[in-house]
Every structure is written in C-alpha cells, then in structure tokens.
C-alpha cells in the first residue's frame, strides 16, 4: 500500500503502466492463515479501489489483483506439479494472460478458479468441512516436514 502510494504519481507520468498485486485463494478463510489471508484480502481490495481511481481520473495505469492457489517450484513448496498445482512459470504465464481483461481482480489460473467456485456452489456446511479438512491436512504435512 505504501509502495503504491509512493509510486502512483511517477507511474501516472510514465503511462501506460501495469501494477500486478498477487493475492491468494486463502481469502476464503483457511484456518491457521489468519494474518496472511487478511493481508491478501486487503491487497485485493486495494487493487480494486486504485484501479477504479485510475480509470475515473483517466490515467493509463492498469491495476490487476491476481488471486492464486497452491503453486509448486517456489520457496515454500516443492510438491509435484499437477493440474491443480501449477509450476511457478505456468502460474506466471496464466496471470500475465489476464492483463487487459477489463477486471481489477481475477483468479489467475483456471483450475484454481474451478476450485474456488466449486466451494461457492456447495452447501455452506459442506464447504466448511472441506475447508477444515484441507487446512488440517496442510497443517499436519507442515508439522511432519519440521
């Protein structure tokens, strides 16, 4: 937020420009990730507000908030790549393909979008159990690795 605040005047003078903020699917409320999830929700909100301000003021500053799920080949994950867990390079290409889509917040990778939207379609109590089960499995895996 502070960095964007400092850079926006410079970016407006040197447009067209692009700001990409990376969010997370953890915003759905994954247990054990409260501070992380809250910061990512805030960042996506900031992306939306700044994108709207730039549009209203007629500046060629595109702001894109990209929500991301699990990715492999990054510092905290070396899981095998799969349909639902892309390599970092695949995720980056998918996120960049959303530039210019006309939205300020997107889920950057189709399988991640399918995961997120499928939770919304489930009855609330079922979605809660799924989220809890995933969080506990992830917690237990992290404990085993320590």
FIDO-529817 format. One record per atom (N, C-alpha, C): residue in three letters; x, y, z. Coordinates in steps of 0.001 Angstrom, whole numbers, padded with zeros to 6 digits, always signed. Example, Ala and Ser with C-alpha at 12.3 -4.5 7.8 and 13.67 -1.06 7.14 Angstrom:
2
ala+013190-005690+007800ala+012300-004500+007800ala+013200-003300+007800ser+012850-002250+007080ser+013670-001060+007140ser+012900+000030+007870
END
This chain:
146
unk+000839-001180+000000unk+000000+000000+000000unk+000888+001248+000000unk+001895+001240+000868unk+002783+002402+000929unk+003602+002544-000352unk+004046+001420-000890unk+004816+001461-002127unk+003958+001998-003278unk+002733+001502-003394unk+001849+002003-004450unk+001606+003500-004266unk+001389+003929-003037unk+001147+005341-002752unk+002314+006201-003228unk+003517+005717-003014unk+004711+006464-003427unk+004911+006432-004941unk+004576+005309-005564unk+004877+005142-006989unk+003799+005657-007938unk+002564+005728-007496unk+001466+006126-008393unk+001755+007447-009108unk+002213+008513-008433unk+002487+009754-009177unk+003499+009557-010309unk+004545+008796-010049unk+005549+008515-011069unk+004960+007676-012199unk+004177+006675-011845unk+003584+005802-012856unk+002603+006558-013743unk+001825+007451-013158unk+000864+008233-013954unk+001584+009073-015004unk+002752+009576-014663unk+003527+010404-015609unk+004193+009565-016692unk+004328+008267-016478unk+005033+007396-017417unk+004136+006296-017971unk+002863+006587-018084unk+001913+005569-018535unk+002052+005346-020033unk+001576+004237-020549unk+000776+003224-019856unk+001659+002314-018994unk+001120+001920-017864unk+001839+001043-016947unk+000886-000001-016375unk+001484-001003-015768unk+000737-002106-015179unk+001255-002375-013780unk+000326-002521-012838unk+000648-002953-011480unk-000059-004286-011280unk+000674-005317-010914unk+000067-006607-010598unk+000309-006890-009122unk-000766-007104-008395unk-000694-007494-006989unk-001101-008960-006884unk-000349-009738-006137unk-000635-011164-006011unk-001397-011422-004720unk-002608-011929-004873unk-003451-012300-003743unk-003426-013798-003545unk-004438-014295-002873unk-004451-015712-002535unk-005873-016227-002427unk-006040-017494-002756unk-007337-018130-002533unk-007591-018352-001046unk-006572-018156-000220unk-006758-018312+001228unk-007754-017298+001778unk-008114-016329+000979unk-009087-015326+001408unk-010453-015933+001732unk-010666-017184+001342unk-011933-017837+001680unk-012013-018167+003162unk-010891-018005+003867unk-010888-018239+005305unk-010256-019554+005700unk-009056-019817+005235unk-008354-021051+005573unk-007831-020963+007011unk-008214-021882+007877unk-007710-021864+009255unk-006179-021905+009284unk-005613-021289+010318unk-004181-021211+010582unk-003461-020196+009693unk-004198-019469+008871unk-003573-018485+007983unk-004184-017091+008146unk-004676-016777+009334unk-005423-015529+009526unk-004659-014274+009089unk-003448-014019+009581unk-002763-012785+009161unk-002484-012753+007656unk-002048-013887+007120unk-001756-013976+005687unk-003027-013715+004873unk-004107-014402+005222unk-005368-014245+004494unk-005874-012812+004555unk-005825-012226+005748unk-006307-010847+005912unk-005500-009873+005059unk-004187-010064+005010unk-003367-009146+004214unk-003663-009304+002723unk-003930-010527+002290unk-004225-010751+000869unk-005602-010190+000490unk-006581-010308+001388unk-007896-009712+001138unk-007745-008195+001007unk-006973-007608+001908unk-006734-006169+001873unk-006066-005752+000566unk-005092-006521+000125unk-004389-006199-001110unk-005321-006261-002320unk-006236-007217-002341unk-007177-007305-003458unk-008152-006127-003437unk-008571-005727-002238unk-009423-004543-002126unk-008708-003292-002602unk-007454-003158-002207unk-006641-002025-002642unk-006515-002014-004165unk-006307-003169-004752unk-006198-003262-006212unk-007463-002739-006884unk-008605-003154-006371unk-009879-002722-006955unk-010056-001215-006846unk-009800-000675-005671unk-010003+000756-005451unk-009059+001587-006314unk-007784+001237-006334unk-006818+002009-007122unk-007118+001880-008615unk-007515+000697-009065unk-007880+000522-010479unk-009035+001445-010854unk-010037+001514-009978unk-011187+002396-010249unk-010780+003861-010242unk-009931+004241-009299unk-009471+005633-009249unk-008706+005998-010515unk-007836+005115-010972unk-007057+005396-012177unk-007983+005532-013388unk-008998+004684-013454unk-009951+004755-014570unk-010748+006057-014523unk-011270+006385-013357unk-012065+007610-013203unk-011244+008837-013583unk-009973+008864-013181unk-009111+010019-013451unk-008508+009994-014853unk-008784+008929-015620unk-008310+008863-016990unk-006830+008539-017140unk-006233+007910-016149unk-004818+007532-016227unk-004684+006132-016804unk-003647+005937-017599unk-003388+004624-018184unk-002523+003798-017241unk-003090+003523-016070unk-002437+002691-015068unk-003382+001531-014800unk-003032+000370-015327unk-003851-000817-015075unk-003382-001459-013778unk-004345-001723-012900unk-004045-002412-011646unk-004796-003735-011678unk-004066-004810-011516unk-004655-006144-011594unk-004295-006929-010344unk-005287-007315-009585unk-005100-008198-008439unk-005327-009624-008898unk-004342-010476-008717unk-004422-011859-009171unk-004458-012780-007960unk-005573-013476-007790unk-005691-014450-006706unk-005089-015774-007171unk-004273-016360-006305unk-003504-017549-006653unk-003738-018635-005606unk-003818-019874-006049unk-003892-021022-005149unk-002506-021629-004986unk-002444-022902-004672unk-001160-023586-004489unk-000355-023594-005784unk+000940-023300-005639unk+001884-023289-006757unk+003126-024039-006292unk+003737-024790-007189unk+004959-025500-006839unk+006170-024813-007463unk+007346-025281-007104unk+008613-024688-007548unk+008808-023280-006993unk+008289-023040-005794unk+008515-021784-005087unk+009174-022118-003750unk+009594-021107-003017unk+010383-021348-001803unk+009687-022228-000773unk+008383-022137-000655unk+007682-022900+000380unk+007034-024191-000124unk+007186-024508-001416unk+006543-025714-001938unk+007369-026353-003042unk+007620-027629-002857unk+008297-028392-003920unk+007447-029599-004297unk+006138-029482-004084unk+005216-030562-004442unk+005291-030817-005945unk+004885-031985-006334unk+004849-032304-007760unk+003790-031450-008447unk+004115-030950-009615unk+003153-030173-010392unk+002010-031082-010833unk+000820-030513-010895unk-000358-031258-011344unk-001332-030272-011976unk-002470-030774-012388unk-003497-029914-012969unk-003873-028791-012001unk-004018-029117-010723unk-004463-028144-009721unk-003313-027363-009093unk-002088-027860-009219unk-000926-027195-008623unk+000096-026951-009725unk+000044-025771-010340unk+000958-025497-011451unk+002360-025138-010966unk+003300-025242-011878unk+004649-024737-011620unk+004571-023207-011601unk+005533-022573-010957unk+005546-021113-010850unk+005516-020451-012234unk+006263-021009-013169unk+006304-020434-014521unk+004929-020497-015189unk+004237-021604-015029unk+002888-021756-015593unk+001942-020744-014961unk+002046-020584-013643unk+001193-019630-012936unk+001466-018204-013414unk+002730-017868-013576unk+003091-016521-014031unk+002528-016239-015424unk+002646-017204-016325unk+002099-017026-017676unk+000578-016876-017641unk-000079-017674-016792unk-001535-017584-016675unk-001937-016220-016133unk-001225-015730-015129unk-001539-014415-014555unk-001346-013316-015605unk-000242-013371-016321unk+000023-012354-017341unk-000996-012391-018475unk-001561-013554-018728unk-002571-013649-019791unk-003851-012902-019424unk-004018-012560-018171unk-005217-011840-017719unk-005070-010324-017830unk-003857-009853-018132unk-003630-008415-018297unk-004534-007907-019419unk-005194-006799-019161unk-006068-006196-020163unk-007450-006811-020240unk-007800-007671-019296unk-009099-008360-019345unk-010271-007460-018935unk-009968-006284-018391unk-011039-005372-018011unk-011529-005527-016578unk-010937-006410-015822unk-011309-006606-014419unk-010121-006236-013545unk-010415-005803-012331unk-009328-005429-011427unk-008902-006584-010527unk-009731-007604-010396unk-009402-008786-009591unk-009791-010029-010374unk-008866-010963-010449unk-009119-012212-011174unk-008489-013372-010409unk-008960-014555-010690unk-008232-015752-010280unk-007389-016111-011492unk-006084-016143-011304unk-005172-016183-012435unk-005067-017480-013198unk-005471-018594-012618unk-005246-019909-013226unk-006567-020666-013204unk-006997-021153-014352unk-008315-021769-014478unk-008597-022862-013441unk-007707-023830-013227unk-008013-024844-012196unk-008201-024244-010799unk-007491-023163-010478unk-007702-022506-009189unk-009100-021885-009143unk-009521-021311-010259unk-010874-020731-010321unk-011926-021821-010129unk-011705-022972-010750unk-012647-024081-010589unk-012721-024525-009130unk-011572-024563-008450unk-011561-024916-007027unk-012360-023903-006211unk-012092-022625-006441unk-012753-021570-005661unk-014257-021558-005908unk-014652-021626-007164unk-016076-021548-007482unk-016824-022801-007056unk-016164-023949-007080unk-016848-025170-006643unk-017184-025089-005162unk-016341-024442-004368unk-016656-024252-002950unk-017882-023364-002765unk-018032-022372-003634unk-019193-021476-003544unk-020493-022189-003905unk-020405-023202-004740unk-021607-023918-005176unk-022061-024963-004169unk-021172-025354-003277unk-021523-026366-002276unk-022417-025767-001197unk-023235-026584-000556unk-023946-026090+000627unk-022909-025608+001648unk-023256-024573+002397unk-022320-023961+003329unk-021655-024934+004281unk-022431-025844+004858unk-021849-026778+005834unk-020865-027731+005172unk-021095-028088+003912unk-020172-028972+003204unk-018875-028217+002893unk-019010-026979+002420unk-017829-026164+002122unk-016978-025981+003385unk-017625-025754+004521unk-016891-025592+005781unk-016078-026840+006113unk-016678-028001+005961unk-015959-029253+006252unk-014792-029453+005294unk-014984-029133+004025unk-013911-029279+003039unk-012749-028354+003397unk-013048-027102+003687unk-012010-026130+004043unk-011252-026588+005287unk-011981-027056+006304unk-011343-027526+007533unk-010441-028734+007268unk-010930-029659+006450unk-010154-030863+006149unk-008856-030506+005416unk-008936-029615+004466unk-007753-029185+003720unk-006768-028493+004659unk-007272-027629+005526unk-006397-026890+006447unk-005688-027828+007410unk-006389-028797+007942unk-005785-029746+008879unk-004734-030598+008169unk-005045-031042+006962unk-004070-031842+006201unk-002818-031025+005914unk-002988-029774+005547unk-001848-028910+005261unk-001037-028662+006534unk-001717-028409+007632unk-001030-028206+008924unk-000231-029442+009303unk-000856-030604+009199unk-000182-031844+009576unk+001027-032120+008690unk+000912-031841+007404unk+002042-032030+006479unk+003200-031111+006859unk+002896-029865+007181unk+003947-028918+007569unk+004622-029374+008862unk+003873-029901+009788unk+004450-030396+011040unk+005370-031592+010789unk+004996-032456+009861unk+005822-033625+009533unk+007153-033189+008916unk+007126-032127+008158unk+008326-031663+007467unk+009317-030968+008392unk+008867-030577+009573unk+009755-029856+010509unk+010628-030776+011287
END
